[in-house]
Amino acid sequence: MNNAYHFPNCIINGRLKVPGDKSMSHRGVLLAAMAKGQSVINGLLDSEDCKSTIEACQALGVDIQTVGQQTFIESPGISSWRPPKQPINLGNSGTTARLLSGVLAAFQHPVKLTGDESLKQRPMKRVIGPLSTMGARFTFEGEPDRLPFIIQGSELKSISYELPLPSAQVKSAILLAGMSTYGKTIVREPIKTRDHTEKMVKAFGGTIDEDHTLRSVEGKQFLKGAHLTIPGDPSSAAFWIAATVITPNSELQLEDLSLNETRIGFIRVLQRMGASIDVTVKDYVGLEPVGDVYVRSSTLMPTSLSKEEIPSLIDEVPLLALVATQTEGTMTLEHINELRFKETDRIHATVEILNSLGANLNEEEESIKIEGKSDLKGGHVTSYNDHRMAMLAVVASFISNTPVIIDNIDCINISYPNFFQNLNGILQDYVRDE
């Protein structure tokens, strides 16, 4: 398929509501499935990844129906789940694989989890290790610590565990497993990661305590159905923020966006680079701040990233690399080794994509060095079948001299099915004053 993108004489202008937050959607479905009774979720993200979580819960006996913007989840509670009749295929969703492993750690029946070829290559040891310590048993069909595997739950014991690497998914898996233990399970995270699990558990009548770097949960908690609203996803909004900042004469207002402090590191870094971005918290949905972001095209300067802020922008690092190609000077994105273990090696993919378009990037083991300012020329790129890499290439086409031709854009459906619909809604021809 010839997917060519080029927007000469176009600007970004208007207002936009991006789809619901992917991280919160996953957690909302899983917690509603664990809870007894009916839950209603407004604005659940309709993506391939989130469908994997829904279908996994349905395979365990949870009734889930979507009507318009509302998703109705009727569950007998985790203690009454039924064993699935066949292996649960999680598609491309690493979030589902890790969080569901934590939930199933106490399930008394064996469950086989598998996924697509990309997911089968992603590391699971970081979550298998602590869950095994708690008493879960894993049987591998192929390479150890990779899908597919069979997880056999048991009577879990509580643990105290320090995350060796920042990971909200591993933290959440341990805390969700800890809800089914006797005693208190403690997770220490030296660097703070996204905290949607901690906030959302409270909506279902549960409690996760937070004390500086410690997260703790008492076992044998009883969750009950809840009503939730999922705000817009800041990681999806980041594509339009980046596009607006680097496209001359552009301005955009993003509405009803999650402004959780653990998720907007990308905005903070862009502001530090000189970007004209205003953030306004308008409301709270549960414990989650929600509001608007107003962004304008800007002249930017390089900056550096601290190790502590990486978890709040890890998904947006490729976009930062693109933005850095439009600054005068050198910018190095450090402490980003985690990107090598995503749907593809995103350090390598980012460097390859942007260099093929005329940028000047150098790849190191845990960093990317960008020499600006680059005049992007367009050309053929591969998306590596990675949704974020495909969308990165589309955003790069806003400032390319010739079309950017992407080998595969279908992977965008993994996280953002209406990406191009949103793009068309904010794209305008630019008419210069005579």
C-alpha positions as CSV (number, residue, x, y, z in Angstrom):
1,M,0.0,0.0,0.0
2,N,1.3,3.5,-1.0
3,N,0.7,5.6,2.1
4,A,2.1,9.0,1.1
5,Y,1.7,12.1,3.3
6,H,2.6,15.7,2.5
7,F,0.9,18.9,3.7
8,P,2.4,21.8,1.8
9,N,0.9,25.2,2.6
10,C,-1.2,23.7,5.5
11,I,-1.4,24.7,9.1
12,I,-2.9,23.1,12.2
13,N,-5.8,25.1,13.7
14,G,-8.9,24.4,15.8
15,R,-10.1,22.4,18.8
16,L,-9.8,18.7,19.3
17,K,-10.8,16.0,21.8
18,V,-8.5,13.1,21.6
19,P,-9.8,9.5,22.4
20,G,-9.8,8.2,26.0
21,D,-6.6,7.4,27.8
22,K,-5.2,4.0,27.0
23,S,-3.6,3.3,30.3
24,M,-6.8,4.2,32.2
25,S,-9.0,2.2,29.8
26,H,-7.0,-0.9,30.4
27,R,-7.1,-0.5,34.2
28,G,-10.8,0.5,34.2
29,V,-11.8,-2.7,32.4
30,L,-9.6,-5.0,34.6
31,L,-10.8,-3.4,37.9
32,A,-14.4,-3.5,36.8
33,A,-13.9,-7.2,35.9
34,M,-12.4,-7.9,39.3
35,A,-15.2,-6.1,41.1
36,K,-18.6,-7.6,41.8
37,G,-21.6,-5.9,40.2
38,Q,-22.1,-3.5,37.3
39,S,-19.6,-0.9,36.3
40,V,-20.2,1.8,33.6
41,I,-17.2,3.4,31.8
42,N,-17.7,6.5,29.7
43,G,-15.2,7.2,27.0
44,L,-13.3,3.9,27.0
45,L,-10.7,3.9,24.2
46,D,-11.9,1.8,21.3
47,S,-8.5,0.5,20.1
48,E,-7.0,-2.9,19.3
49,D,-5.0,-3.0,22.6
50,C,-8.0,-2.2,24.7
51,K,-10.1,-4.8,22.8
52,S,-7.5,-7.3,23.9
53,T,-8.2,-6.5,27.6
54,I,-12.0,-6.6,27.0
55,E,-11.8,-10.0,25.2
56,A,-9.5,-11.4,27.9
57,C,-12.0,-10.5,30.6
58,Q,-14.9,-11.9,28.6
59,A,-13.0,-15.2,28.3
60,L,-13.0,-15.3,32.1
61,G,-16.8,-15.0,32.3
62,V,-17.3,-11.2,32.5
63,D,-20.1,-9.7,30.5
64,I,-19.0,-6.6,28.6
65,Q,-21.2,-4.6,26.3
66,T,-20.6,-1.2,24.6
67,V,-23.4,1.1,23.6
68,G,-22.3,4.3,22.0
69,Q,-19.7,6.0,24.4
70,Q,-20.7,3.8,27.3
71,T,-19.3,0.4,28.2
72,F,-21.3,-1.8,30.6
73,I,-19.4,-4.4,32.6
74,E,-21.2,-7.0,34.7
75,S,-19.0,-9.2,36.7
76,P,-19.5,-11.9,39.3
77,G,-16.3,-10.8,40.9
78,I,-12.8,-12.2,40.6
79,S,-13.6,-15.1,43.0
80,S,-16.3,-16.3,40.7
81,W,-14.4,-16.1,37.4
82,R,-14.6,-19.2,35.2
83,P,-11.6,-20.9,33.5
84,P,-11.3,-19.9,29.9
85,K,-12.1,-22.6,27.3
86,Q,-9.0,-21.8,25.2
87,P,-5.8,-19.8,25.4
88,I,-6.3,-16.0,25.7
89,N,-4.7,-14.2,22.8
90,L,-3.6,-10.7,23.9
91,G,-2.7,-9.5,20.5
92,N,-0.1,-6.7,20.7
93,S,-0.9,-5.5,24.1
94,G,2.0,-5.6,26.6
95,T,-0.1,-3.7,29.1
96,T,-2.8,-6.4,29.1
97,A,-0.1,-9.1,29.4
98,R,1.6,-7.7,32.4
99,L,-1.5,-6.4,34.3
100,L,-3.5,-9.5,33.6
101,S,-0.7,-11.7,34.9
102,G,-0.9,-9.9,38.2
103,V,-4.7,-10.4,38.4
104,L,-4.4,-14.1,37.5
105,A,-1.6,-14.7,40.0
106,A,-4.3,-15.7,42.5
107,F,-6.7,-17.4,40.1
108,Q,-6.9,-21.1,41.0
109,H,-7.2,-22.4,37.5
110,P,-4.4,-22.6,34.8
111,V,-4.7,-20.0,32.1
112,K,-2.6,-19.9,28.9
113,L,-1.7,-16.4,27.7
114,T,-0.3,-15.8,24.2
115,G,-0.1,-12.9,21.7
116,D,1.1,-11.8,18.3
117,E,4.7,-12.2,17.2
118,S,5.7,-8.8,18.5
119,L,4.3,-9.4,21.9
120,K,5.9,-12.8,22.1
121,Q,9.3,-11.1,21.9
122,R,8.7,-8.5,24.7
123,P,10.3,-9.2,28.1
124,M,8.1,-10.5,30.8
125,K,10.7,-11.5,33.3
126,R,10.3,-8.2,35.2
127,V,6.8,-9.1,36.1
128,I,7.2,-12.9,36.3
129,G,9.9,-12.6,38.9
130,P,8.0,-10.8,41.7
131,L,4.7,-12.7,40.9
132,S,6.6,-16.0,41.3
133,T,8.0,-14.8,44.6
134,M,4.4,-14.2,45.7
135,G,3.5,-17.8,44.7
136,A,2.3,-17.7,41.1
137,R,3.5,-20.5,38.9
138,F,4.5,-20.1,35.3
139,T,5.1,-22.8,32.6
140,F,6.7,-21.7,29.4
141,E,6.1,-23.3,26.0
142,G,9.1,-21.8,24.3
143,E,11.7,-19.2,25.4
144,P,11.7,-18.7,29.2
145,D,10.2,-15.4,30.4
146,R,8.3,-14.9,27.1
147,L,4.8,-15.5,25.9
148,P,3.2,-17.9,25.4
149,F,3.0,-19.3,29.0
150,I,0.6,-20.9,31.4
151,I,0.0,-19.1,34.6
152,Q,-1.3,-21.1,37.6
153,G,-2.5,-19.1,40.5
154,S,-2.2,-20.1,44.1
155,E,-2.7,-18.8,47.6
156,L,-0.4,-15.8,47.4
157,K,1.8,-14.4,50.0
158,S,2.5,-10.7,50.4
159,I,5.9,-9.3,49.5
160,S,8.0,-6.1,49.8
161,Y,9.5,-5.4,46.5
162,E,11.7,-2.6,45.1
163,L,11.4,-1.9,41.3
164,P,14.8,-2.3,39.7
165,L,13.6,-0.2,36.8
166,P,10.7,2.3,36.6
167,S,7.6,0.5,35.4
168,A,4.0,1.4,36.1
169,Q,2.9,-1.9,34.6
170,V,5.1,-4.0,36.9
171,K,4.1,-1.9,39.9
172,S,0.4,-2.3,39.0
173,A,0.7,-6.1,38.4
174,I,2.2,-6.6,41.9
175,L,-0.4,-4.3,43.6
176,L,-3.3,-6.0,41.8
177,A,-1.9,-9.4,42.9
178,G,-1.5,-8.1,46.4
179,M,-5.2,-7.4,46.6
180,S,-5.7,-11.1,46.7
181,T,-3.1,-11.9,49.4
182,Y,-3.2,-12.1,53.1
183,G,-1.2,-9.2,54.6
184,K,0.3,-6.1,53.1
185,T,2.1,-6.0,49.8
186,I,4.6,-3.1,49.4
187,V,6.2,-1.8,46.3
188,R,8.9,0.8,46.4
189,E,9.6,2.9,43.3
190,P,12.7,5.1,43.5
191,I,11.5,7.0,40.4
192,K,7.8,7.8,40.3
193,T,5.8,6.2,37.5
194,R,2.2,6.8,36.3
195,D,-0.2,6.3,39.1
196,H,-3.5,5.5,37.5
197,T,-3.9,2.2,39.3
198,E,-3.5,3.8,42.7
199,K,-6.1,6.5,41.9
200,M,-8.6,4.2,40.1
201,V,-8.7,1.4,42.8
202,K,-10.3,3.9,45.1
203,A,-13.3,4.4,42.7
204,F,-14.0,0.6,43.1
205,G,-14.0,0.8,46.9
206,G,-10.4,-0.4,47.4
207,T,-7.4,1.3,48.9
208,I,-3.8,1.6,47.9
209,D,-1.7,3.7,50.3
210,E,1.0,6.1,49.0
211,D,3.9,7.3,51.2
212,H,6.7,9.0,49.3
213,T,8.3,6.2,47.3
214,L,6.2,3.4,48.9
215,R,2.9,2.0,47.5
216,S,1.2,-0.6,49.7
217,V,-2.0,-2.6,49.5
218,E,-3.8,-4.8,52.0
219,G,-4.9,-8.1,50.8
220,K,-8.4,-9.6,50.5
221,Q,-10.0,-6.4,49.4
222,F,-13.5,-6.5,48.1
223,L,-14.1,-4.4,45.1
224,K,-17.6,-3.3,43.9
225,G,-18.8,-1.9,40.6
226,A,-18.3,1.8,39.8
227,H,-19.0,4.5,37.3
228,L,-15.9,6.0,35.5
229,T,-15.2,8.6,32.9
230,I,-12.0,8.3,30.9
231,P,-10.4,11.6,29.9
232,G,-8.4,12.2,26.8
233,D,-5.0,10.5,26.4
234,P,-2.0,12.8,26.7
235,S,0.1,10.4,24.7
236,S,-2.3,10.6,21.8
237,A,-2.5,14.4,22.2
238,A,1.3,14.5,22.1
239,F,1.3,13.9,18.3
240,W,-0.8,17.0,17.7
241,I,1.2,19.1,20.2
242,A,4.4,18.2,18.5
243,A,2.9,18.8,15.0
244,T,1.6,22.2,16.1
245,V,4.8,23.3,17.7
246,I,6.9,22.6,14.6
247,T,4.4,23.7,11.9
248,P,4.6,27.5,11.3
249,N,1.5,29.6,11.9
250,S,-0.3,26.9,13.8
251,E,-2.4,26.8,17.0
252,L,-4.5,24.2,18.6
253,Q,-6.7,23.7,21.7
254,L,-6.9,20.2,23.1
255,E,-9.9,19.7,25.4
256,D,-10.8,17.4,28.3
257,L,-7.3,15.9,28.5
258,S,-5.9,13.9,31.3
259,L,-3.4,16.2,33.1
260,N,-2.1,13.7,35.5
261,E,1.4,14.9,36.6
262,T,2.9,11.5,35.8
263,R,1.8,11.8,32.2
264,I,2.6,15.3,31.0
265,G,6.4,15.3,31.1
266,F,6.4,15.9,27.4
267,I,4.6,19.2,27.8
268,R,6.9,20.3,30.6
269,V,10.0,19.6,28.5
270,L,8.6,21.4,25.5
271,Q,7.8,24.4,27.7
272,R,11.4,24.3,28.9
273,M,12.5,24.3,25.2
274,G,10.5,27.5,24.7
275,A,7.2,26.1,23.4
276,S,4.1,28.3,23.8
277,I,1.9,25.9,25.7
278,D,-0.7,26.8,28.3
279,V,-2.2,24.2,30.6
280,T,-5.5,24.7,32.5
281,V,-7.0,22.2,34.9
282,K,-10.8,22.5,34.7
283,D,-12.1,19.6,36.7
284,Y,-11.3,16.3,38.5
285,V,-12.6,13.0,37.3
286,G,-12.2,10.9,40.5
287,L,-8.7,11.8,41.5
288,E,-7.6,12.6,38.0
289,P,-7.1,16.2,36.9
290,V,-8.7,17.0,33.6
291,G,-8.4,20.2,31.5
292,D,-7.3,21.9,28.3
293,V,-4.0,22.5,26.6
294,Y,-3.5,25.4,24.2
295,V,-0.4,25.2,22.0
296,R,1.1,27.5,19.3
297,S,3.9,27.1,16.8
298,S,7.2,28.1,18.5
299,T,10.9,28.7,18.1
300,L,12.6,26.1,20.2
301,M,16.0,25.6,21.8
302,P,17.7,22.3,23.0
303,T,17.4,21.0,26.5
304,S,18.4,17.9,28.4
305,L,16.3,15.2,30.2
306,S,16.8,14.0,33.7
307,K,16.5,10.4,34.7
308,E,13.6,11.2,37.0
309,E,11.4,12.7,34.3
310,I,11.7,9.8,31.8
311,P,8.8,7.7,33.0
312,S,6.4,10.7,32.5
313,L,7.3,11.0,28.8
314,I,8.8,7.6,27.8
315,D,6.2,7.1,25.0
316,E,6.8,10.6,23.7
317,V,10.6,10.4,23.3
318,P,10.5,9.7,19.6
319,L,8.4,12.9,19.2
320,L,10.9,14.8,21.2
321,A,13.6,13.6,18.8
322,L,11.6,14.9,15.9
323,V,11.0,18.3,17.6
324,A,14.8,18.5,18.4
325,T,15.6,18.3,14.7
326,Q,14.0,21.7,14.4
327,T,16.1,23.4,17.1
328,E,19.4,25.2,16.6
329,G,22.1,23.1,18.2
330,T,22.6,19.7,19.7
331,M,20.1,17.9,21.9
332,T,20.8,14.5,23.6
333,L,17.9,12.3,24.9
334,E,19.4,10.2,27.7
335,H,18.3,7.5,30.1
336,I,15.9,6.0,27.5
337,N,17.1,2.4,27.3
338,E,13.5,1.3,28.1
339,L,12.5,2.2,24.5
340,R,14.4,-0.8,23.2
341,F,11.8,-3.1,24.8
342,K,8.6,-1.6,23.3
343,E,6.7,-3.0,20.3
344,T,10.0,-2.5,18.5
345,D,13.4,-1.1,19.4
346,R,12.2,2.5,19.4
347,I,15.6,4.0,19.8
348,H,16.8,2.3,16.6
349,A,13.5,2.9,14.8
350,T,13.4,6.6,15.7
351,V,16.9,7.2,14.4
352,E,16.3,5.2,11.2
353,I,13.0,6.9,10.4
354,L,14.2,10.5,11.0
355,N,17.6,10.0,9.3
356,S,15.9,8.6,6.3
357,L,14.0,11.8,6.1
358,G,17.2,14.0,6.2
359,A,17.7,14.5,9.9
360,N,21.0,14.0,11.7
361,L,20.6,11.6,14.6
362,N,23.1,9.3,16.3
363,E,22.1,6.2,18.2
364,E,23.9,5.2,21.5
365,E,23.0,2.4,23.9
366,E,20.8,4.5,26.1
367,S,20.5,7.7,24.2
368,I,19.8,9.6,21.0
369,K,21.9,12.6,19.9
370,I,20.2,15.0,17.6
371,E,22.0,17.7,15.6
372,G,19.8,20.5,14.5
373,K,18.5,22.3,12.6
374,S,17.5,19.8,9.9
375,D,15.6,20.4,6.7
376,L,13.4,17.2,6.3
377,K,13.2,16.0,2.7
378,G,10.7,13.2,2.8
379,G,11.1,9.7,1.4
380,H,10.2,6.1,2.1
381,V,10.1,4.9,5.7
382,T,9.1,1.7,7.6
383,S,6.8,1.9,10.6
384,Y,8.3,-1.3,12.0
385,N,4.7,-2.3,12.5
386,D,4.7,0.0,15.5
387,H,1.8,2.4,16.0
388,R,3.8,5.2,17.5
389,M,6.5,5.0,14.8
390,A,3.8,5.2,12.1
391,M,2.3,8.3,13.7
392,L,5.7,9.8,14.2
393,A,6.3,9.6,10.4
394,V,3.0,11.2,9.7
395,V,3.8,14.1,12.0
396,A,7.2,14.5,10.3
397,S,5.5,14.9,7.0
398,F,4.1,18.2,8.2
399,I,7.5,19.8,7.7
400,S,9.0,17.6,4.9
401,N,9.8,19.1,1.5
402,T,8.4,16.1,-0.3
403,P,5.9,13.3,0.7
404,V,6.7,10.8,3.4
405,I,5.7,7.3,2.3
406,I,5.0,4.8,5.1
407,D,5.0,1.1,4.4
408,N,2.3,0.3,7.0
409,I,-0.2,2.5,8.8
410,D,-2.7,-0.2,9.9
411,C,-0.8,-0.6,13.1
412,I,-2.0,2.8,14.2
413,N,-5.3,1.1,15.1
414,I,-3.5,-0.5,18.1
415,S,-3.8,2.7,20.0
416,Y,-5.5,5.5,17.9
417,P,-8.1,4.2,15.3
418,N,-9.4,7.7,14.5
419,F,-6.0,9.3,14.1
420,F,-6.6,10.4,10.5
421,Q,-10.1,11.5,11.3
422,N,-8.7,13.8,14.0
423,L,-5.9,14.9,11.6
424,N,-8.4,16.0,8.9
425,G,-10.4,17.9,11.5
426,I,-7.5,20.2,12.5
427,L,-5.8,20.6,9.1
428,Q,-6.4,23.9,7.2
429,D,-5.0,25.5,4.1
430,Y,-2.9,28.5,5.0
431,V,-3.7,31.7,3.1
432,R,-1.1,34.4,3.4
433,D,-2.0,38.1,3.8
434,E,-1.2,40.0,0.6
